[in-house]
């Protein structure tokens, strides 16, 4: 079955695709900033062998610049890539246990939480209540607070214990070293 390719719509309107009669020209040092007719602006751009690019179509008259459109797109893509590279993605790891967890099992959970926090991940610690263990809400809260106290060296409490359905959770964030 034949399907025609959908043409990707450009992010900016350029040259003849600008549908305003008057535009505000900015950014070119050889031409004075100001309001020009579209024909004049396109003529300025052609003389320099560049494109007239609509930067902000929402204003009246729309704001345009004379520049090399392909180079402009390349620089925008490069800036976006750099910005993305600078972002730090924080993962959230989950640790869960019951309200009657033993001391040794608790220490194992603390060790894994320390490992996660040292890597820079956030840790969401759950105490889950099954059946009638919901009666021990206060015991679950005490376990979570003791957990936070044990791990104080590696992370700080970002959110205090909160009850949600049949489980109580607390969020720990890594400390900056």
CORLIN-V643873 format. One record per residue. N is the residue number from 0. OMEGA is omega in whole degrees, 0 to 359 (none if undefined). NEAR is the number of other C-alpha atoms within 12 Angstrom. D_LAST is the distance of its C-alpha to the last C-alpha in Angstrom with 2 decimals. Layout:
N	OMEGA	NEAR	D_LAST
N	OMEGA	NEAR	D_LAST
This chain:
0	182	3	59.67
1	175	4	59.04
2	178	5	56.20
3	179	6	55.82
4	177	6	52.35
5	179	6	50.69
6	180	6	49.89
7	181	7	46.36
8	179	9	46.50
9	180	13	44.99
10	182	17	42.22
11	173	26	44.26
12	181	23	48.00
13	177	32	49.41
14	186	31	52.79
15	180	21	55.68
16	176	20	53.56
17	189	28	52.66
18	179	19	55.11
19	179	26	55.24
20	179	19	58.11
21	177	24	56.10
22	175	34	52.52
23	182	33	50.20
24	180	33	49.33
25	168	26	46.12
26	181	18	44.04
27	185	21	46.82
28	182	12	47.55
29	179	13	51.10
30	180	21	52.19
31	176	16	51.97
32	179	18	49.76
33	182	21	51.99
34	181	23	53.92
35	173	25	56.06
36	183	21	58.18
37	181	31	56.74
38	179	21	59.46
39	182	23	58.66
40	179	39	54.94
41	178	31	55.66
42	176	20	58.13
43	182	25	55.51
44	181	28	53.12
45	179	18	55.91
46	181	16	56.86
47	183	17	53.37
48	178	15	53.23
49	181	23	50.17
50	172	30	49.60
51	186	40	49.70
52	178	38	46.66
53	183	36	46.35
54	181	29	42.86
55	182	21	43.30
56	185	23	46.35
57	181	14	45.84
58	178	14	47.01
59	356	14	50.69
60	181	24	51.52
61	181	29	48.77
62	180	31	46.46
63	176	40	46.99
64	173	39	45.89
65	181	38	47.68
66	176	31	45.47
67	188	21	45.33
68	181	26	44.44
69	178	17	43.27
70	178	15	40.95
71	179	23	39.68
72	179	18	38.91
73	181	13	37.20
74	177	15	34.92
75	180	15	34.12
76	179	15	33.28
77	179	14	31.09
78	180	14	29.20
79	179	14	28.74
80	178	13	27.44
81	180	12	24.87
82	180	12	23.77
83	180	12	23.51
84	181	11	21.47
85	181	10	18.86
86	178	10	18.57
87	180	10	15.81
88	181	12	17.58
89	177	15	15.99
90	176	17	17.92
91	178	21	18.87
92	181	26	19.71
93	175	23	22.27
94	181	31	22.93
95	177	31	26.27
96	180	30	28.32
97	182	31	31.38
98	179	34	31.82
99	180	26	33.32
100	180	23	30.68
101	182	13	31.00
102	182	15	28.51
103	179	11	28.08
104	178	18	27.72
105	179	27	25.12
106	177	19	23.04
107	178	19	23.38
108	179	32	22.14
109	179	33	19.10
110	181	19	18.30
111	177	24	18.65
112	177	38	16.50
113	180	31	13.63
114	180	22	14.28
115	182	29	14.35
116	179	33	11.11
117	177	22	9.31
118	180	23	11.33
119	178	24	10.22
120	171	27	13.58
121	180	31	14.79
122	176	39	17.03
123	184	36	20.43
124	181	42	21.98
125	163	36	25.80
126	181	40	28.46
127	182	33	31.73
128	178	28	35.07
129	176	19	38.12
130	184	12	41.62
131	180	11	42.13
132	177	18	38.63
133	178	23	38.02
134	185	17	39.53
135	180	22	36.33
136	181	28	34.12
137	178	20	33.06
138	177	22	32.25
139	179	34	30.02
140	178	31	28.16
141	179	23	27.72
142	180	34	26.37
143	180	41	23.75
144	176	28	22.69
145	178	22	22.61
146	180	44	20.51
147	180	35	17.93
148	180	17	18.20
149	187	23	17.76
150	185	31	14.59
151	182	21	13.08
152	185	22	10.41
153	183	30	8.99
154	179	32	10.29
155	180	27	12.32
156	178	29	15.94
157	177	20	16.72
158	180	21	20.40
159	182	22	22.36
160	181	29	24.94
161	178	24	27.68
162	179	22	30.96
163	182	15	32.10
164	180	14	35.38
165	177	22	35.30
166	179	29	31.58
167	181	35	28.89
168	179	37	25.35
169	181	36	21.96
170	178	32	18.93
171	178	41	15.35
172	181	33	12.42
173	175	31	8.96
174	177	22	6.25
175	181	13	3.79
176	none	10	0.00
